[in-house]
Amino acid sequence: MTDEFYRYYIKIRVILRINPKIIFEELTEALGPDAPSYSMVKNWAKSFREGRENVIDDPRSGRPISVLTVENIEYVRQVIEDDPHSTYEDIIVKTDLSCGTIERIIHDHLKMRKQKAVDSNRGSNAGLSMDNQEKLLADALQNVRQHAFAMKRVLDQQSVMEGLKHAANMLGELRTSLLSPKNYYELHVVVVEELHHLELYLADEFEHGRGSHDLYEVVQYAGNIVPRLYLLITIGHVYIRANELPRREVLRDLVEMCRGVQHPLRGLFLRNYLLQCVKSLLPDNEEENQEDSKTGTILDSLDFILLNFSEMNKLWVRMQYQGHTRDLQRREQERRELRILVGTNLVRLSELECVNVERYKTIVLPKIMEQVVSCRDPIAQEYLMECIIQVFPDEYHLNTLNEFLKACRELSATVNIRNILISLIDRLTAYSTRDGSQQNIPENIQLFDIFSEQIAEVVKSRVNMPPEDIVALQSALLNLSLKCYRDQFEYGNKVLENTRKIFDNIASDTQVQTGTQAAKELVKMLKIPIDCYDIIDVLKLNHYKLVLQLLSYRERHTVCMYIINSILDKETVIPTAEQVTQLFELILTLIIDQNDSPLETSRQTITNEDFVEEQNLVARLCNNFKAPNDPDQQYHIIKICQDTFKNGGLERMRFTYPSIIMQAYALTFRYKNIREQDEKWEKKCQKLFQLCNQLINTLTKLETNDLPLRLYLQGALAASEIGSENAETIAYEFFSQAYTLYEEQAGDTRAQCASLTLLIGTLEKVACFGEENHSTLRQSLTQAATRLVKRPDQVRTLLLCTHLFWSAKRFNESTQKSEEVTKKTKNLLS
């Protein structure tokens, strides 16, 4: 039966939705040894399911699979002899052969050293342009697919040895040193994917009892070491799964033989392939299986991974020192692209279930740290330390803090130790507060003390450590202390005190320059307590203000605005005069002019939107100064506000004074409510009204009188509602002051009309005036209405004045005056 016939059979069975495994069993039963392999049946079934119609092999294009002909060898020799300085790129252009083929011809047939055929960069990819890289990759991929197709064809014909030969040719493409790491990775992925077909075939053979038991020895005679090792790993993987060879011995054999490839790029991908193949085969048990003493234990797995990790790290570091110094930046970028290959070893270690805290502390971490510290490579040390922090559990870090931090001090001086320590601190901080409590940290582990001592040692040992890195470390430590030890304010104070001392040692009595990274880190640090606590607890941090003073005006302004916004958002109440005083000391930048403020902000005006916004926030802040159960304490708070705000200048007073004036009016009502418990309540109210009168009088110096006038009228209403013995006198004084301000609005008809309306409305509501005072005031308002320039304004205000004569509150005393007002109104209307 030809290939087309059984392909037709597979196609029909696929149309009937028969499983490929059943199709294979049917063909095996019918054809016996002449039946196609299961892998071929599965591949054709997949093609037919995806819509393939024909059963004939696709036409093949490109050069023949075998290009190692005598003609090609002589052609390459002639090119090199004509120009001994020819590069691989030159030879590829002239011969149209792939780089892998050229390498095999030069090394295996011409027996030439690489220097004759490549440029001064020893065959690296530094001299190849992007277009040439793509061409090299395309040629290599084409060769891989051709060899892979030949391998699959002969495997389908049950020719294992021929299949291994084509697989070796395919793997030979991985011997190239011309591709960049990115392109080599693409080539490697395709090769491994095709090699998986060989693995499946061999596994299927062993599953059906047809596997050969000497393949592991046979492939060791392959001509080149790279294909040989890939084949050894693939076959060794199959043998371990089929229990054909002892697991422990095969693993040890493979990881040792991989030392034969010392080229960094090829070696890294080879060992990564080894790790990927055996990840599910690593022993993960405490004791060996009694039936099979060669399966291995967790200790064998640790030895395997740690040795593989050590060798891969050496290869990775070696990449840094190959080539010219002008390519250093490119090599560093390539190394960062390949770092995950090395880090995968640590991931595999963390996935082993039998790696407990004790085994991690005594075996795993010491060997990893030995390799990290000894390599003396900044890129490797920084990445691997970060990798250790991220892949292993938090409980492991808690029990090995001292060992880990001690190794941090031994790292290269150019390593960014800041990021490593901050990452560890942040992770343990999140772990300790994961359940909303601090019970995750064992009592015998003092996190803060350990980190505080180790960070101090790091800062001391690194004399040239940038200030911003020092502040970042202190910020992480402060975050740890505030979140893990919320009730122990001495820890936070200690961090802030140390920060201040560090900057005093750097430059005493000098502020941190604005806009620098150190200033930005200090701002972040000062925001941490505001986010963790409310302002009442922040005020307990005595050194917070000292650190704030390190900043220049712009950064202090930012922090002060952040503090006020936090108070308003959290609706925090500040209940004592002492706390208000402490808060004002923190936000003094927003309250009075600063010596280091820029010129444009030293002349603050209402036309400056930023200035208006900040002063509105300060005014809103005053509403959070409340002593709910102690009116006398509230009075002290108001006095402190007055004493503080009077130094801020008139432009600030227009925003801040109205807030404390209204608080003073509100306090008079509180005194009235406790008049039975406090005999001096009237005197206290009188003091408050005197204070308000003084504050409003200050505001009259502003260009507009509208605000003071309204505050005076509000005071008259408050005095009337309080109803104390001298309420009429106070109300009359406030009202008279308001009327005086009204008279000063000469020339502004609209403002006069609006102010007069307010005066009339207020007088109508005030009920404490006797007939004499009320008569004087209503007469003045009526006369003022007649003096308005515009007749419509006169009519409207006079009509409002009529209400003053028959107010329900004063009906008995004022009804007799209504005829006089009516008569005047008629005269105006006539």
Buried (B, 14 or more C-beta within 10 A) or exposed (E): EEBEEBBEBBBEBBEEEBEBEEBBBBBBEEEEEEBBBBBBBBBBBEBBEEEBEEBEEEEEEEBEBEBBEEEBBEBBBEBBEEEEEBBBBBBBEBBEBBBBBBBBBBBEBBEBEEEEBBBEBEBBBBBBEEEBBEBBBEBBBBBBBBBBBBBBBBBBEBBBEBBBBBBBBBBBBBBBBBBBBEBBBBBBEBBBEBBEBBBBBBBBBBEEEEBBEEBBEBBEEBEBBBBBBBBBBBBBBBBBBBEBBBBBBBBBBBBEBBEEBEBBBBBBBBBBBBBBBBEEBBBBEEEBEEEEEEBBBBEBBBBBBBBBBBBBBBBBBBBBEBBEEEBEEBBBEBBEEBBEBBBBBBBBBBEBEBBEBEBBBEBBBBBBBEBBBEBEBBBBBBBBBBBBBBBBEBBBBBBBBEEBBBBBBEBBEEBBBBBBBBBBBBBBBEBBBEEEEBEBBEEEEBBBEBBBEBBBBBBEEBEEBBBBBBBBBBBBBBBBBBBBBBEEBEBBBBBBBBBBEBBEEEEEEEBBEBEBBBBBBBBEBBBBBBEBBBBBBBBBBBBBBBBBEBBBBBBBBBBBBBBBBBBBEEEBBBBBBBBBBBBBEBBBBBBBBBEEBEEEBEEBEBEBEEBBEBBEBBBBBBBBBBBEEBBEBBBBBBBBBBEBBBEBBEBBBBBBBBBBBBBBBBBBEBBBEEBEEBEEBBEBBBBBBEBBBEBBEBBBEBEBBBBBBBBBBBBBBBBBBBEBEBBBBBBBBBBBBBBEBBEEBEEEEEBBBBBBBBBBEBBBEBBBBEEEBBBEBBBBBBEBBEEBEEEEBBBBBBBBBBBBBBBEBBEEBBEEBEEEBEEBBEEEEE
